Amino acid sequence: MWGGEQRRDLAYVDDVVDAFLRAAVSSEAKGRAFNIGGGAALPLLELARLAVAANGGGRFEVKAFPPDRLRIDIGDYEADDSLFRDLTGWRPVVELSDGLARSLAYFRTRLGDYL
């Protein structure tokens, strides 16, 4: 991993689908654009640790971010989905650790379809 301090806001696909469905039936959401997040942003280093834990083991290596690649990194990203939450009552319900475990289980059984 390069760096690891960059923060990201991740949402599990089931939560995103729920948000889309709520938007589809909300008159207040009609014709508007919203950000959807998964809760608090976390450093990529913490995401790597959680992924290893969800996998039941593994390892990763942190390296200094190459200067020539730094200019293409988006930096930190945290969605402000407060307006969508206020309009629809939506909240993400899948915890990040559970979402990672579900994702790993899904891809384990279908890895051949992706490689």
Residue, then its C-alpha position, 0 to 999 in steps of 0.5 A: m500500500w502506498g501511504g495509507e493515511q488517505r481517508r476513504d468513506l466506504a458504503y456496502v452495496d446493500d446500503v447503496v441499493d437501499a439508498f437508490l430505492r428510497a430515492a426512487v420513491s421519495s418525491e423530495a429526492k426527485g431530480r436531485a443528486f446526493n452523496i451516499g457514504g457509509g459512515a465515518a471515513l477511515p485511513l486506508l491503513e485501517l481498511a487494510r487491517l480490517a480486510v486482513a482480519a475479515n480474511g482471517g489472515g494475510r499481510f500487507e506492506v506500507k511503502a512511501f507514496p511515489p512522488d510521481r503518483l501523488r499528483i493523481d491521488i484524490g486525497d481524503y474523501e468523506a461523503d456528506d450524505s446528511l441531506f439524503r439522510d434527512l430527506t429519506g431517513w436512510r442510514p447505512v446498516v452494514e458495518l464495515s467489518d461485516g461488509l468486508a467479510r461478506s465481500l470476501a465470501y462472495f468473491r471467494t466463491r466466484l473468483g474464477d469469474y473475475l480472473 
